[in-house]
Amino acid sequence: MRIYKDTIWAKINNGSIAYHSANNNLLYKLQVIQNTALKIITGTRKSTSTFLLHIECGMLTLNQQREINQLKYHARTKALGDDSLSI
């Protein structure tokens, strides 16, 4: 699980601000890929609830993580103030 979080998930998460507004089908496919990876890593069955899977792994869904990243980004830009953004 550590290898997944440090490599694959980190890359997906770091780019989430850029692809937050991507097509919902593409975002859904990314989530399916993550769910499949988590099921392989944990050795659970395909029928395992993804909700329970994420709890067991201590992971958020990609959508939840994207929302958190968006909020953090907006908080950081708001903290900078309007003056620091002008050229």
N, C-alpha and C positions, 0 to 999 in steps of 0.2 A: 504494500500500500504506500509505503514511503517513497519508493521509486516513482510510482504513478503520480503522487502529489508533487514531487520535486521536478519532474520532467514534463509530462504531458499536461497535467492540470495547470501547472504554472504558466505554460505557454498559452493555453486557452484563456486562462484568467487574465493574464497581462494584456491581451488584445481585446478584452471584452468591451472597453469603452469605444473602440473603433467599430466593432461589428454589432453594437447594441441595437442599431436600427436595421439590421439585415432582415431579409425575407424570413418570415416565421417558419417556413418549411426547412430552411437551412439551419435555423436555430434548433428546431425539433430534431433534425438529423444529428446535430452535435450532442444533444441530450441523450439520444438513443445510443450513440457511440459511448458516451460516458457510462450509461447504465450497463451496457454490455461489458465494458472493461471492469467495472466494479463487481459484476457478477462472476466474471472469470477470476479476478483476484481473490474474491472471498470464497469461491467454490460453491456458490449458491445456485439453485435451479433457475431456469429461465422464467418460471412462473412466480418467482419471489417478487413481492410487492416492491416497487421502486421507492416508495415512501419509507418502508422499513429498511430497505437496503441503504439508503442515504443516512438514516439514523444510525444504523449499525456501523457504518464507515465513518461517521462523524463529518459527513460532507453535506454541503448544500447543493440543491439543483443548480444547474448553470444559470437558469433564469433568476433564481434568488441571489446568486453571487453577482450577476450583472447588475441587478437593482442596487445592491449594496455598493458596488463599485461606482455606479452613477451618482449615488448620494454622496459618497466620499469625494468624488471629483467635483461636484457642485459646491460642497462645503469648502474645499480647498480654494476653488476659484473665487468664491464669495469672500473668504478670509483675506485674499490678496487685495480686494477692493478694486474699484473701478480705475483708480489712478495708475495702478501698476500694470494694467492691461493696455493702456493707451500707448501709442508709439509717438 
